[in-house]
Amino acid sequence: MTDRQAPSSRRIWPGSLLVLAASLAATVPTTGDLGLTWDEPAYRYSQLVSAQWWEQLASARSRTDLDEALDPDALLYFWPYGRHGINFHPPLSGQLDLLTYAVFGGWMKDIPARRLASVFEYVITITVLYHFLTRRYGVPVGLTAAGALLTMPRVYGHGHLAGTDTPGMMLWLLAAVSCWKGLTEPGSGRWRAAVGLLIGLSFLVKMAAVMVLLPILAWLALGPLPRELRRGGRGAWLDATLTTGALLLPLAVAFLEIRRLSGLLPPPAETDLFVCRPEARLPGAILLAPLAVWLARRALARVFPRSTTWGVERPALEILGAILAFAPAVGWLGNPAWWREALPRLAHYAMLNVDREGALPDIRIYYLGETYLFSLPWHNGWVLIAVTVPATILLAAAIGLGFGLRVVRRDRLPLYLLVHFLTLPALRMLPTPAHDGIRLMLPCFPFLAAFAGWGTAWAAGGLARLPLLRQRPGAVRAVATAAVVGWSAAQLALIHPFELSYYNRLVGGPRGAWRLGFELSYWYDAFTPETIRAINAILPEGASVVPANEYSQVPTFAELQSLGALRGDLRLDERPDEGFPYVWLLTHDSKANAYSRLLFAMEPAFERRPRQLGGLRVAAVSDPDDAALAWAVQLLAAGSGTPDRVEAPLPGWLRSAAPWLARFWGEGLSRPTPPGVFEPAFSWAADDPQRLRAAAVALAEGRPDDSPDSPALRAILDRFGPAFTADLLARRPGALVDAVELLIDRPDALRLVLRSPGYTDPAAIGGPLDRPTARRDGEAN
């Protein structure tokens, strides 16, 4: 497996076009199969508003019209990106979605047309990976890597959603490839400039995508850059000092000004940029100054081609210069909201990202049976990769790692791609955002696929040297690729359209993973078009449907209704005048509270138990009776647990010298208050059930004086606030009687449900928590 085995350039391009076509054929037809996710409505809103600006700009016929379109307030209003609010990411991914909608929206549905941007970005990533590896290692490596990336179920799923992660993955790979080509290929100045351009575009997608800087800068600093300075002598040092200094100076000045402005702004959650407008001492154009320096440096190279200072190619230094020159310019020019009052708005965006945990609401995350806030235990990145990638790809990648280490002295590309692969899982060991499974690590998967390609080809090469197989090396390679990619493709076909709930067979698939404490679903993609059609069919006319709790107040269903997918007569997020509403319920364990845990343990009016997920319930709608019963049981029996105090067993001197080590024992991780039960209610139900029943009946019938225990029961119910009890007794008083019967009949089941951080399978407690009075009536009949 060497460069000598690689096909010629003329043969690579037809193969790349075939991979492109096959990838499009495997992705475009399924663009609308996944349900509308949590974030897509917010991204769509930003696109709709910015589309109005494009229309205004296109209709400008005078200088006055143009001035109105470029007014600071107009830019801020029409570009709701990169600030605290509905969409805090910059605009590039949304504008690409808007572009595919403009092209294909006339003959496709709205959401699939916008999702096509991510599909195309995903396909480009697959094709570039194939082309890059095939050119160096041959078709088996490139084809296996491309097939692995195409058939990883989670990556495939994200490649169909109008979000920020797929463009981030594409740009990360393109930047990594451009950097390698810029360092290793002669006359590759355009690739070096492309690195800076691509990092600027990454900044316009999301701040996390800019983390591609870490492996690139680390690689430059640990090898090529010191080597260039050492070999180039005085001229190289002079070039590095003068050029880099001139590039950094305006950026340092801008950074200091942004720091000053940050001190004048309130916290991001309290900032209204229409009102909070500290005056900047510098224009945004200062971000173009490094680009001017870069152009001047290029001009010096042309004017003095024989100069040992200016006329020598220094790839690593040129890549560093391109990053400093292009990234700030592209980042500024690519977001029209920053064209005016640029530095104050950049200061706000910087505050939003530097203090992410404090600036945005804490996101609840479910991991290995526990709920966390914002960040996860240090091992989460490695574990999630191990359980969400098909086993054959993991095995092939492990073999590929062995290949990379074996050839490291003569071929550094595997080591370079390994640095890129390790970056995001390593960052997840730190206190960084860790929600939504592997979504935030999406850029590492092309590099994992590359190692799967190397591992498959290397293993096939070893097998082909066996006496029985020596005459058929091509067949051995084909079978090896088919085994690795074929198994993964089968997993993809079996899980579709629930790719974001995929777990591999090493943990028993989705059912086994859920039992181990991994989250079954998280982004509402489980409410697929088929699921929505079924819900439309079962809900009565004018039904009120609400989320289960404040953690699940998503815009998904209102967006589906506005698009005509969900019935227009349904009253969303609105309680009925009488009785209780229907309740949406996704199996999103991190968002569970006592109320939704109780609902999940009951028999819903509608549920989706797809065979793809082993028959697990992933989406449901609970009826008003269950909604009332769960509400009553929560008031009666729910409580709070005692948080565990986690303290790392570190000696004092080590804790002082390296406090970050405590994280490896879980110290410092934020967790919500653990769930629990209200033991006095359970004790009352066990010790004197008749008096508890009598008190419940008295309150339910509006005759509290009939029972001397009514005040005690009312005090228990009022722990959450008297208004909640009054609402229950006004809307569905009989639910209180049912709740008491349930507490008397099934205390152990209730304890298990209420104490579990996630959701409890009704089968684990002997069946659903049904309404006892209804059950007794059925038995009597």
C-alpha positions in Angstrom: 0.0 0.0 0.0 2.3 2.8 -1.3 2.1 5.7 -3.7 3.2 3.3 -6.4 -0.1 1.4 -6.1 -2.1 4.6 -6.6 -3.7 5.1 -10.0 -2.8 7.9 -12.3 -4.6 11.3 -12.1 -6.5 10.5 -15.2 -8.0 7.4 -13.6 -8.8 9.0 -10.3 -11.2 11.6 -11.6 -13.7 9.2 -13.2 -13.7 7.2 -10.0 -14.3 10.3 -8.0 -17.2 11.3 -10.2 -18.6 7.8 -9.7 -18.3 8.1 -5.9 -20.0 11.5 -6.1 -22.8 10.1 -8.2 -23.3 7.0 -5.9 -23.2 9.2 -2.8 -25.9 11.5 -4.3 -28.0 8.5 -5.2 -27.7 7.2 -1.7 -28.6 10.5 0.1 -30.8 12.8 -2.0 -33.9 10.5 -2.1 -33.9 10.2 1.7 -33.6 13.9 2.5 -37.1 14.2 3.9 -37.3 11.0 5.8 -36.0 12.2 9.1 -38.3 14.2 11.4 -37.9 17.9 11.8 -35.3 18.5 14.5 -35.2 20.8 17.4 -32.8 23.4 15.9 -34.1 23.5 12.3 -37.0 25.9 12.9 -34.6 28.4 14.4 -32.3 28.1 11.5 -35.2 28.4 9.0 -36.4 31.5 10.7 -33.0 33.1 10.3 -33.0 32.2 6.6 -36.5 33.6 6.1 -35.5 37.0 7.6 -32.2 37.2 5.7 -34.0 36.3 2.5 -36.0 39.6 2.9 -32.7 41.5 3.0 -31.6 39.9 -0.2 -34.9 40.9 -1.8 -34.4 44.4 -0.5 -30.9 44.6 -1.8 -31.9 43.2 -5.2 -34.7 45.8 -5.5 -32.4 48.8 -4.6 -32.5 51.4 -7.4 -30.9 54.3 -5.8 -28.2 55.3 -3.3 -30.9 55.9 -0.7 -32.2 52.3 -1.2 -28.7 51.0 -0.8 -28.1 53.1 2.4 -31.4 51.7 3.9 -30.3 48.1 3.2 -26.9 48.8 4.8 -28.2 50.7 7.8 -26.7 49.3 11.0 -30.2 48.5 12.4 -31.3 47.0 9.2 -28.3 44.7 9.0 -28.8 43.7 12.6 -32.5 43.0 12.1 -32.3 41.1 8.8 -29.3 39.0 9.9 -30.3 37.4 13.2 -27.1 35.5 13.4 -24.0 35.4 15.7 -25.7 36.9 18.7 -27.7 35.8 21.8 -31.2 34.9 20.6 -32.8 32.4 18.3 -29.6 31.6 16.4 -26.2 32.4 17.9 -24.3 30.8 15.1 -22.9 32.9 12.1 -24.7 32.7 8.8 -22.8 30.6 6.4 -24.6 27.3 6.9 -28.0 29.0 6.9 -27.2 30.9 3.7 -26.2 27.6 2.0 -29.5 26.1 3.1 -31.2 29.2 1.7 -29.4 28.8 -1.6 -30.5 25.2 -2.1 -34.1 26.3 -1.2 -33.9 29.0 -3.8 -32.8 26.5 -6.4 -34.9 23.5 -5.5 -37.7 24.9 -3.4 -40.0 25.3 -6.4 -40.4 21.6 -6.8 -39.5 20.2 -3.4 -41.0 20.6 0.0 -39.6 23.4 2.1 -37.5 21.5 4.7 -36.0 18.9 2.2 -35.0 21.7 -0.1 -33.1 23.4 2.7 -31.6 20.2 3.8 -30.1 19.6 0.4 -27.3 21.9 1.3 -26.2 19.5 4.1 -26.6 16.6 1.7 -24.3 18.2 -0.8 -21.8 19.1 1.9 -21.8 15.5 3.1 -21.4 14.2 -0.4 -18.5 16.6 -1.1 -16.8 15.4 2.1 -17.1 11.8 1.0 -15.8 12.5 -2.5 -12.9 14.6 -1.3 -11.9 11.9 1.1 -12.0 9.3 -1.6 -10.0 11.4 -4.1 -7.4 12.4 -1.6 -6.7 8.9 -0.3 -7.0 7.1 -3.7 -4.5 9.4 -5.2 -1.9 8.4 -2.6 -2.9 4.8 -1.6 -5.0 3.4 -4.3 -8.7 2.6 -4.9 -9.2 0.1 -2.1 -8.2 2.6 0.6 -10.2 5.4 -0.9 -13.2 3.4 -1.6 -13.4 1.8 1.8 -12.9 5.2 3.5 -15.6 6.8 1.4 -18.0 3.8 1.9 -17.4 3.9 5.7 -18.1 7.6 5.9 -21.3 7.2 3.8 -22.6 4.3 5.8 -21.9 5.4 9.4 -25.6 5.8 10.5 -25.2 8.7 12.8 -23.1 10.7 10.3 -25.5 9.8 7.5 -28.4 11.1 9.6 -26.7 14.4 10.4 -25.8 14.7 6.7 -29.6 15.0 6.1 -30.3 17.9 8.5 -30.2 21.6 7.9 -27.7 22.4 10.7 -24.2 23.6 11.3 -22.4 20.4 11.9 -22.2 18.9 8.4 -20.8 22.1 6.8 -18.3 22.2 9.8 -17.3 18.6 9.0 -16.8 19.4 5.3 -14.7 22.6 6.0 -12.6 20.8 8.6 -11.6 18.0 6.1 -11.0 20.6 3.3 -8.8 22.6 5.6 -6.8 19.5 6.7 -6.4 18.4 3.1 -5.4 21.9 1.9 -2.8 22.1 4.7 -1.3 18.8 3.8 -1.1 19.6 0.1 0.3 23.0 0.9 3.1 21.5 2.9 4.0 18.6 0.7 3.3 19.5 -2.9 5.6 21.9 -4.9 4.1 25.1 -6.2 1.1 24.8 -3.9 0.7 28.4 -2.9 -3.0 28.3 -3.7 -3.5 25.4 -1.2 -1.8 27.4 1.5 -4.0 30.4 0.9 -7.0 28.0 0.9 -6.2 27.0 4.5 -6.8 30.6 5.6 -9.9 31.0 3.5 -11.4 27.7 4.8 -10.7 28.6 8.4 -12.5 31.9 7.8 -15.4 30.0 6.4 -15.4 27.7 9.4 -15.7 30.8 11.6 -18.8 31.7 9.7 -20.3 28.3 10.4 -19.8 27.9 14.2 -17.0 28.6 16.7 -16.5 24.9 17.3 -15.5 24.4 13.6 -12.6 26.8 14.1 -11.1 24.2 16.4 -9.5 22.8 13.2 -6.8 25.4 14.0 -5.6 23.3 16.9 -4.3 20.3 14.9 -3.1 22.5 12.0 -1.1 24.8 14.3 0.1 21.9 16.4 1.4 20.1 13.3 3.1 23.3 12.0 4.7 24.0 15.3 6.0 20.5 16.0 7.6 19.9 12.6 7.5 22.0 9.4 7.8 25.5 10.9 10.9 24.8 13.1 12.5 22.9 10.2 12.0 25.9 7.9 13.5 28.3 10.3 16.4 26.0 11.1 17.2 25.4 7.4 16.4 28.9 6.2 18.9 30.7 8.4 18.8 34.4 8.9 16.5 35.1 5.9 13.8 32.7 7.3 14.0 34.2 10.7 13.7 37.7 9.3 10.8 36.8 7.1 9.0 35.1 10.0 9.6 37.9 12.4 8.6 40.8 10.1 5.8 39.1 8.2 4.2 37.5 11.2 4.7 40.6 13.3 3.0 42.8 10.7 0.1 40.3 10.4 -0.4 40.0 14.1 -0.2 43.7 15.0 -3.6 44.8 13.7 -5.2 41.7 15.1 -3.7 42.4 18.5 -5.0 46.0 18.4 -8.4 44.7 17.4 -8.3 42.1 20.1 -7.6 44.7 22.8 -10.4 46.9 21.5 -12.8 43.9 21.6 -11.7 43.2 25.2 -12.4 46.8 26.1 -15.8 46.7 24.4 -16.6 43.5 26.2 -16.2 45.3 29.5 -18.8 47.9 28.4 -21.4 45.3 27.4 -23.8 43.6 29.8 -23.9 39.7 29.9 -24.9 38.3 26.5 -28.3 37.1 27.8 -29.1 40.7 28.8 -27.6 42.4 25.7 -29.9 44.1 23.1 -27.5 45.2 20.4 -30.2 47.6 19.1 -29.8 49.4 22.4 -26.3 48.5 23.8 -24.0 50.2 21.3 -20.7 51.1 22.9 -18.7 53.3 20.6 -15.7 51.6 19.0 -12.4 53.4 18.6 -11.6 51.4 15.5 -13.5 50.5 12.3 -14.2 46.9 11.4 -11.9 47.4 8.4 -9.0 46.8 10.7 -9.7 43.1 10.2 -8.7 43.6 6.5 -5.3 45.0 7.5 -3.6 41.5 7.7 -4.9 40.7 4.2 -3.2 43.8 3.0 0.0 42.7 4.7 -0.3 39.3 3.1 -0.7 40.8 -0.4 2.3 43.1 0.2 4.3 40.0 1.2 3.3 38.2 -2.0 4.3 41.3 -4.0 7.7 41.3 -2.4 8.2 37.6 -3.4 7.4 38.6 -7.0 9.6 41.7 -7.0 12.6 40.0 -5.3 12.4 36.3 -6.5 16.0 35.7 -5.7 16.0 37.2 -2.2 16.9 34.7 0.6 14.3 36.6 2.7 11.4 37.3 0.4 11.9 35.0 -2.6 12.0 31.6 -0.9 9.0 29.3 -0.5 8.3 28.5 3.1 5.1 26.4 3.1 4.5 26.3 6.9 5.1 30.0 7.4 2.9 30.8 4.4 0.1 28.7 5.8 0.4 30.5 9.1 0.4 33.8 7.2 -2.7 32.8 5.2 -4.6 31.9 8.4 -3.8 35.3 9.9 -4.7 37.2 6.7 -7.7 35.5 5.3 -9.6 34.2 8.4 -10.3 37.6 9.9 -11.3 39.1 6.6 -13.6 36.3 5.6 -15.1 36.1 9.1 -15.9 39.8 9.0 -17.1 40.1 5.4 -19.1 36.9 5.6 -21.6 38.2 8.2 -23.4 41.4 7.0 -24.6 42.1 10.6 -21.0 42.8 11.4 -20.4 45.2 8.5 -21.5 48.1 10.6 -20.5 48.5 14.3 -18.3 45.5 13.7 -16.2 45.4 16.8 -19.0 45.9 19.4 -20.9 43.1 17.7 -17.9 40.9 17.6 -17.3 41.6 21.3 -20.8 40.3 22.1 -20.2 37.2 20.0 -16.9 36.6 21.7 -18.5 36.9 25.1 -21.2 34.4 24.0 -18.6 31.8 23.2 -15.9 32.4 25.8 -18.4 32.0 28.6 -20.7 29.5 26.9 -21.7 27.8 30.1 -22.9 31.0 31.7 -24.1 32.8 28.6 -26.6 30.2 27.4 -29.1 28.0 29.3 -27.6 24.8 30.7 -28.3 21.9 28.5 -29.2 18.7 30.2 -27.3 15.6 29.0 -28.0 11.9 29.8 -24.9 9.7 29.8 -24.4 6.2 31.3 -27.6 6.5 33.4 -26.9 9.9 34.9 -28.0 13.4 34.0 -25.4 16.2 33.7 -25.4 19.9 32.8 -23.3 21.3 30.0 -20.3 18.9 30.2 -19.8 15.1 30.7 -17.2 12.9 32.3 -13.8 13.0 30.6 -14.3 9.7 28.7 -17.5 10.6 26.9 -16.0 11.3 23.5 -14.2 8.0 23.3 -17.1 6.0 24.7 -19.7 7.6 22.4 -17.5 6.9 19.3 -17.1 3.3 20.5 -20.8 2.7 20.8 -22.2 4.7 17.8 -19.9 3.5 15.0 -20.5 0.1 13.3 -18.2 -2.5 14.7 -16.5 -3.4 11.4 -15.5 0.2 10.9 -14.1 0.4 14.4 -12.1 -2.8 13.9 -10.8 -1.7 10.6 -9.8 1.7 12.0 -8.0 0.0 14.9 -6.0 -2.0 12.3 -5.5 1.2 10.4 -4.0 2.8 13.5 -1.5 0.0 13.6 -0.6 0.6 10.0 -0.2 4.3 10.6 2.2 3.7 13.5 4.1 1.1 11.4 4.8 3.4 8.5 5.2 6.6 10.5 8.9 7.0 9.7 8.3 7.0 5.9 4.8 8.3 5.7 3.5 11.0 8.0 0.0 11.4 6.5 -1.6 8.8 8.8 -0.1 10.5 11.8 -1.3 13.9 10.6 -4.8 12.7 10.1 -4.6 11.0 13.5 -3.9 14.4 15.1 -7.1 15.7 13.5 -9.1 12.7 14.6 -8.0 13.0 18.2 -8.7 16.7 18.6 -12.4 16.7 19.3 -12.6 13.6 21.5 -9.6 15.0 23.5 -11.3 18.4 23.9 -14.4 16.6 25.2 -12.2 15.5 28.1 -12.3 19.2 29.2 -15.3 21.2 30.5 -16.7 21.8 27.0 -20.3 21.4 25.6 -21.1 17.7 25.2 -24.8 17.5 24.4 -26.5 15.7 21.5 -24.4 12.5 21.4 -21.7 12.6 18.7 -23.1 15.6 16.8 -20.5 18.1 18.1 -17.7 15.7 17.1 -18.9 15.2 13.6 -15.6 16.5 12.0 -13.6 13.6 13.4 -15.4 10.9 11.5 -13.8 11.5 8.0 -10.5 10.8 9.7 -11.8 7.7 11.4 -13.1 6.5 8.0 -9.6 7.1 6.6 -8.1 4.8 9.2 -10.8 2.2 8.3 -9.6 2.4 4.7 -6.0 1.9 5.6 -6.8 -0.9 8.0 -9.0 -2.8 5.5 -6.4 -2.5 2.8 -3.5 -3.5 5.1 -5.4 -6.5 6.5 -6.4 -7.5 2.9 -2.7 -7.3 1.9 -1.7 -9.6 4.7 -4.4 -12.1 3.8 -3.4 -12.0 0.1 0.1 -13.2 1.0 -1.3 -16.5 2.4 -0.6 -19.4 0.0 -4.3 -20.1 -0.7 -5.1 -16.5 -1.6 -1.8 -15.3 -3.2 -3.2 -15.6 -6.7 -6.2 -13.4 -6.1 -5.1 -10.2 -4.3 -7.8 -8.1 -6.0 -10.5 -10.4 -4.9 -9.2 -10.4 -1.3 -9.3 -6.6 -1.3 -12.8 -6.5 -2.7 -14.1 -9.0 -0.2 -12.4 -7.1 2.7 -14.0 -3.8 1.6 -17.3 -5.4 1.1 -17.2 -6.9 4.6 -16.3 -3.6 6.3 -18.6 -1.4 4.3 -21.3 -4.0 3.7 -21.9 -4.6 7.4 -22.1 -0.8 8.0 -24.5 -0.4 5.1 -26.7 -3.1 6.5 -26.8 -1.4 9.8 -27.7 1.9 8.1 -30.5 0.2 6.1 -31.9 -1.5 9.2 -32.0 1.7 11.3 -33.4 4.2 8.8 -34.9 6.7 9.4 -33.8 6.7 13.0 -30.1 7.1 12.3 -29.6 9.5 15.2 -30.7 6.7 17.6 -28.1 4.2 16.2 -25.9 2.2 18.6 -23.8 -0.7 17.4 -24.1 -4.4 18.2 -21.2 -4.2 20.7 -23.7 -2.7 23.2 -26.7 -4.6 22.0 -28.0 -2.0 19.5 -30.4 0.7 20.6 -32.2 -1.5 23.1 -29.0 -2.6 24.8 -27.6 1.0 24.8 -30.7 2.4 26.3 -30.5 -0.2 29.1 -26.9 0.8 29.7 -27.9 4.4 30.2 -27.4 6.0 26.8 -30.0 8.3 25.4 -32.3 6.8 22.9 -33.3 10.0 21.1 -32.7 13.7 21.5 -33.5 15.9 18.5 -37.1 15.1 17.7 -36.1 13.5 14.4 -38.1 10.5 15.7 -41.3 12.4 14.9 -40.9 11.4 11.3 -43.4 12.3 8.6 -45.0 8.9 9.0 -45.3 9.5 12.8 -46.9 12.9 12.2 -49.4 11.5 9.8 -50.4 8.9 12.4 -50.8 11.6 15.1 -53.0 13.6 12.7 -55.2 10.6 12.4 -55.7 9.9 16.1 -56.0 13.3 17.7 -59.6 14.7 18.0 -60.5 18.0 16.3 -59.3 21.0 18.2 -57.2 19.0 20.6 -54.7 20.9 22.8 -51.2 19.4 22.7 -48.4 20.6 25.0 -44.8 19.6 25.8 -44.2 17.5 28.8 -42.1 20.1 30.7 -40.1 23.2 30.4 -37.1 21.3 29.1 -39.1 20.1 26.0 -40.5 23.4 24.8 -39.4 22.9 21.2 -40.5 24.9 18.1 -40.7 21.7 16.1 -44.5 21.2 16.2 -45.4 24.8 15.6 -43.1 24.7 12.6 -44.7 21.5 11.3 -48.1 23.1 11.6 -47.0 26.2 9.8 -45.7 24.0 7.0 -49.0 22.1 6.7 -47.6 18.8 8.0 -49.4 18.9 11.3 -53.1 19.6 11.4 -54.0 23.2 11.6 -56.9 22.8 14.1 -54.6 21.4 16.8 -54.0 23.9 19.6 -50.3 23.8 20.4 -48.8 24.8 23.7 -52.2 25.9 24.8 -54.2 24.3 27.7 -57.9 23.6 27.1 -60.5 25.6 28.9 -61.5 22.4 30.8 -59.6 19.2 31.6 -56.0 18.5 30.7 -54.3 18.6 27.3 -52.6 15.9 25.3 -48.9 15.8 25.8 -46.0 15.2 23.4 -43.4 12.9 24.7 -40.0 12.0 23.1 -37.8 9.4 24.7 -35.3 12.1 25.6 -34.0 11.0 28.9 -32.0 14.1 29.7 -35.1 16.2 29.6 -37.1 14.0 32.0 -38.7 15.3 35.2 -41.1 13.7 37.6 -44.1 14.5 35.5 -42.7 13.2 32.2 -41.2 10.1 33.9 -44.7 9.2 35.2 -46.2 9.8 31.8 -43.6 7.6 30.1 -44.5 4.7 32.5 -48.2 4.9 31.5 -49.9 3.6 28.4 -50.0 6.5 25.9 -52.8 7.3 23.4 -50.3 7.0 20.6 -46.8 5.5 20.6 -44.1 4.8 18.0 -42.2 1.6 18.7 -40.3 1.0 15.5 -38.7 -2.3 14.8 -35.5 -0.4 13.8 -35.1 0.5 17.5 -35.9 -3.0 18.9 -39.5 -2.1 19.6 -38.5 0.7 22.1 -41.0 3.5 22.4 -39.3 6.6 20.9 -42.2 9.0 20.5 -45.6 9.2 22.0 -48.7 11.3 22.7 -50.3 10.9 26.1 -54.1 11.5 26.5 -55.6 14.0 28.9 -56.5 11.4 31.5 -52.9 10.2 31.8 -51.8 13.8 31.8 -54.0 14.5 34.8 -53.0 11.3 36.6 -49.3 12.0 36.2 -49.8 15.6 37.4 -51.6 14.3 40.5 -49.0 11.6 41.3 -46.2 14.2 40.9 -47.9 16.5 43.4 -48.5 13.6 45.8 -45.3 11.5 45.6 -42.4 13.3 43.8 -39.5 14.7 45.8 -35.9 15.6 45.5 -32.9 13.4 46.1 -29.6 14.3 47.8 -26.8 15.2 45.4 -23.7 13.1 45.7 -20.5 15.0 46.7 -17.7 13.9 44.4 -14.2 14.7 45.5 -11.1 13.5 43.8 -8.6 11.6 46.1 -5.8 14.0 45.3 -3.1 15.1 47.8 -3.2 18.8 48.5 0.1 19.6 46.7 -1.2 17.9 43.5 -4.6 19.6 43.7 -2.8 23.0 43.9 -0.4 22.2 41.1 -2.9 20.5 38.7 -6.5 21.1 39.7 -7.7 19.9 36.4 -6.8 16.3 37.3 -9.8 16.2 39.6 -12.0 16.1 36.6 -10.9 12.5 35.9 -12.8 11.5 39.1 -15.9 13.5 38.1 -15.2 16.4 40.4 -16.6 19.7 39.2 -19.2 18.2 36.9 -22.5 20.0 37.1 -25.6 18.0 37.7 -29.2 18.8 38.4 -30.8 18.0 41.7 -31.3 14.2 41.5 -34.9 12.9 41.4 -36.5 11.4 44.5 -39.7 10.7 46.3 -41.7 12.2 49.1 -41.5 9.5 51.7 -44.2 10.8 54.0 -46.8 10.2 51.3 -45.5 6.6 50.8 -45.6 6.0 54.5 -49.1 7.3 54.8 -50.2 5.0 51.9 -48.6 2.0 53.5 -49.7 2.7 57.1 -53.2 4.0 56.8 -54.5 3.7 53.2 -58.2 4.1 54.2 -57.7 7.5 55.7 -55.6 8.6 52.8 -58.4 7.5 50.4 -61.0 9.3 52.4 -58.9 12.5 52.4 -58.4 12.3 48.6 -62.2 11.7 48.0 -63.1 14.7 50.2 -60.7 17.0 48.4 -61.8 15.7 45.0 -65.5 16.2 45.8 -64.9 19.7 47.1 -65.9 18.7 50.7 -62.6 18.9 52.6 -64.5 19.1 55.9 -65.6 15.5 55.4 -62.2 14.2 56.3 -60.0 15.4 59.2 -57.0 14.4 57.1 -57.8 16.7 54.2 -55.5 19.5 55.5 -52.6 17.1 55.8 -53.1 15.8 52.2 -53.6 19.4 50.9 -50.3 20.4 52.6 -48.5 17.5 50.7 -50.0 18.6 47.4 -49.2 22.3 48.0 -45.5 21.6 48.2 -45.2 22.7 44.6 -47.5 25.7 45.1 -51.2 26.0 45.9 -52.0 27.1 42.3 -50.9 23.7 40.9 -53.2 21.8 43.4 -56.1 24.2 42.7 -55.6 23.7 38.9 -55.8 19.9 39.4 -58.9 20.0 41.5 -60.6 22.4 39.1 -59.8 20.5 35.9 -59.7 16.8 36.9 -60.4 16.2 40.6 -60.8 12.5 40.1 -57.2 12.2 39.1 -56.3 12.8 42.8 -58.3 9.7 43.8 -56.6 7.7 41.0 -53.2 8.9 42.1 -53.8 7.8 45.7 -54.9 4.4 44.6 -51.8 4.1 42.4 -49.6 5.0 45.4 -51.4 2.4 47.6 -51.3 -0.4 44.9 -47.9 0.1 43.3 -45.5 2.0 45.6 -42.4 0.1 44.5 -43.1 0.8 40.9 -43.6 4.5 41.6 -40.4 4.7 43.6 -38.4 3.2 40.7 -40.0 5.5 38.2 -39.6 8.7 40.3 -36.0 7.9 41.4 -34.6 7.0 37.9 -32.8 9.9 36.2 -34.1 8.7 32.8 -37.2 7.0 31.6 -38.3 3.6 32.9 -39.6 0.9 30.5 -43.1 -0.1 31.8 -42.1 -3.7 31.3 -39.5 -3.3 34.0 -42.1 -2.4 36.6 -44.6 -5.1 35.7 -46.6 -3.1 33.2 -47.8 0.4 32.7 -49.0 2.6 35.5 -52.6 2.5 34.5 -55.5 4.2 36.2 -56.5 2.0 39.2 -60.2 3.0 39.1 -60.4 2.2 35.4 -58.7 -1.1 36.0 -61.1 -2.1 38.8 -64.1 -1.2 36.6 -62.7 -3.4 33.9 -62.2 -6.3 36.3 -65.7 -5.9 37.6 -67.1 -6.2 34.1 
